[in-house]
């Protein structure tokens, strides 16, 4: 039950003073551990990524499984039900409709003296999208695929990398795979696990998928 504190009162003043002096709640030792991981990945590349993936998420993932195959995507469509596809596509349509209104166009104007003024609007060349999945990919956030991938697609970003924690067996949650394919990200889109990258080219849903 919430504690009720009358204001003004000495108790209220003491509580407000305590709140005003609070600091960011993180441990400095965690910052140093993260810095160590980043340094190792920059220095050693995929072997370091694989080592940390074994430690935190998927103990048996190997470098040969970096690429997500079309077979995995097709299997993902078979693993999710029609109700999920229906809700996913409805949400995708709604999000797309909203973000379409945010698009901006380039414009130029010429002054009588020949001066050309204007604004060039173009997308960034590449975007990295992190899709939270929890430890071992146990709690995938499908909404993050939609809320990140759809604006990137509408903006025209050509190179999109999606990153998500792998499951314990090294696979990607099938609902995430289906969501990413349904969002129809650019052909250069790649998937990656927070250990080694797991990548595949995005395109239309595979034949036999729900329609």
C-alpha positions in Angstrom: 0.0 0.0 0.0 1.2 3.5 -0.8 2.4 5.6 2.2 0.6 8.9 2.5 2.6 11.8 3.6 1.0 15.1 4.5 2.4 18.3 3.0 3.6 20.6 4.3 5.2 18.7 7.1 8.7 17.9 8.5 8.2 14.3 7.2 7.5 15.6 3.7 10.5 17.9 3.8 12.7 15.1 4.8 11.4 12.8 2.1 11.8 15.4 -0.6 15.4 16.2 0.6 16.2 12.5 0.3 14.8 12.3 -3.2 16.7 15.4 -4.3 20.0 13.8 -3.3 19.6 10.5 -5.0 22.2 9.6 -7.7 22.2 7.3 -10.7 21.8 3.8 -9.5 24.6 1.8 -11.2 27.6 0.1 -9.8 31.0 1.3 -11.0 32.3 -2.2 -11.2 29.7 -3.0 -13.9 31.0 -0.1 -16.0 34.5 -1.5 -15.9 33.2 -5.0 -16.8 31.4 -3.6 -19.8 34.5 -1.6 -20.9 36.5 -4.8 -20.7 34.0 -6.6 -23.0 34.0 -3.8 -25.5 37.8 -3.7 -25.5 38.0 -7.5 -26.1 35.5 -7.4 -29.0 37.3 -4.5 -30.6 40.6 -6.3 -30.2 39.6 -9.9 -31.0 36.5 -9.6 -33.1 34.2 -12.7 -33.6 36.2 -15.0 -31.3 35.6 -12.6 -28.4 31.9 -12.3 -29.4 31.6 -16.1 -29.4 33.3 -16.4 -26.0 30.9 -14.0 -24.4 27.9 -15.6 -26.1 28.9 -18.9 -24.6 29.2 -17.3 -21.2 25.9 -15.4 -21.3 23.4 -16.9 -23.7 24.2 -19.9 -26.0 26.9 -22.2 -24.7 27.1 -24.3 -27.9 26.8 -21.7 -30.6 29.7 -21.8 -33.1 31.0 -19.6 -35.9 29.4 -21.8 -38.6 26.0 -20.7 -37.4 26.5 -17.0 -38.0 24.1 -17.0 -41.0 20.4 -17.4 -40.6 19.2 -19.5 -43.5 16.0 -19.3 -45.5 15.1 -22.7 -44.1 15.2 -21.2 -40.6 12.9 -18.3 -41.7 10.5 -20.8 -43.4 10.5 -22.9 -40.2 9.7 -19.8 -38.2 6.6 -19.2 -40.2 5.5 -22.7 -39.4 6.2 -22.2 -35.7 3.9 -19.2 -35.3 0.2 -19.3 -35.5 -2.2 -17.5 -37.8 -3.5 -15.3 -34.9 0.1 -14.0 -34.4 0.4 -13.1 -38.1 -2.9 -11.4 -38.1 -2.1 -9.2 -35.1 1.5 -8.6 -36.3 0.3 -7.4 -39.7 -2.4 -5.2 -38.2 0.1 -3.5 -35.9 2.6 -3.1 -38.8 -0.1 -1.4 -40.9 -0.9 1.0 -38.1 2.7 1.9 -37.3 3.4 2.3 -41.0 0.5 4.7 -41.5 1.7 6.8 -38.6 5.3 7.1 -39.7 4.4 7.8 -43.3 3.2 11.2 -42.1 6.6 11.9 -40.6 8.4 11.7 -44.0 9.9 15.0 -45.2 10.8 16.1 -48.7 13.8 17.9 -50.0 13.0 21.4 -51.4 14.9 24.1 -53.3 14.2 27.6 -54.3 16.0 30.1 -56.6 16.3 33.8 -55.7 16.2 36.5 -58.4 20.0 36.9 -58.1 20.5 33.2 -58.9 21.1 32.1 -55.4 19.8 28.6 -54.8 18.5 27.8 -51.3 17.0 24.6 -50.0 17.1 21.6 -47.8 18.3 18.1 -48.8 16.5 15.4 -46.8 17.9 11.9 -47.1 18.2 8.9 -44.8 21.3 7.9 -42.9 23.3 5.2 -44.8 23.1 2.6 -42.1 21.2 1.9 -38.8 21.8 -0.6 -36.0 18.6 -1.8 -34.3 18.8 -3.6 -31.0 15.9 -6.0 -30.3 15.8 -6.9 -26.6 15.3 -10.6 -25.9 16.3 -11.1 -22.3 18.9 -13.6 -21.1 19.0 -16.5 -23.5 16.4 -14.8 -25.7 13.6 -15.8 -23.3 11.6 -12.6 -23.6 11.8 -11.2 -27.1 10.2 -7.8 -27.7 8.4 -8.2 -31.0 7.3 -4.5 -30.8 10.9 -3.4 -31.0 11.2 -5.0 -34.4 8.2 -3.0 -35.6 8.9 0.3 -33.9 12.5 0.3 -35.1 12.4 -1.5 -38.4 9.3 0.2 -39.9 10.6 3.8 -39.5 14.0 2.7 -40.9 12.2 1.2 -43.9 10.0 4.2 -44.5 13.0 6.6 -44.2 14.8 4.6 -46.8 17.8 3.4 -44.8 19.6 0.9 -47.0 21.8 -0.9 -44.6 20.0 -2.1 -41.4 21.5 -4.4 -38.8 19.3 -6.1 -36.2 20.8 -7.5 -33.0 19.1 -9.7 -30.5 20.2 -12.2 -27.8 20.2 -15.8 -29.1 18.2 -18.5 -27.3 20.1 -21.2 -25.4 20.4 -23.4 -28.4 21.8 -20.5 -30.5 18.6 -20.0 -32.5 16.6 -16.8 -32.9 13.1 -16.7 -31.6 10.8 -17.5 -34.6 8.4 -14.6 -33.8 11.3 -12.2 -34.2 12.3 -13.8 -37.5 8.8 -13.6 -38.8 8.3 -10.0 -37.6 11.6 -8.9 -39.3 10.6 -10.5 -42.6 7.1 -9.1 -42.4 8.5 -5.6 -41.9 10.2 -6.0 -45.2 13.5 -4.4 -44.4 16.0 -3.6 -47.1 17.8 -6.4 -48.9 21.0 -5.6 -47.0 19.4 -6.1 -43.6 21.4 -8.4 -41.3 20.6 -10.2 -38.1 23.1 -10.6 -35.4 23.3 -12.2 -32.0 25.1 -10.3 -29.2 27.7 -12.9 -29.5 28.7 -13.6 -33.2 26.5 -12.1 -35.9 23.7 -14.2 -37.3 22.7 -12.5 -40.6 20.3 -13.1 -43.4 19.0 -11.1 -46.4 15.5 -9.8 -45.9 12.8 -10.1 -48.6 9.2 -11.2 -49.0 7.7 -13.9 -46.8 8.7 -17.4 -48.0 6.2 -19.4 -50.1 3.7 -21.3 -48.0 3.7 -18.6 -45.3 0.4 -17.4 -43.8 -1.5 -15.1 -46.1 
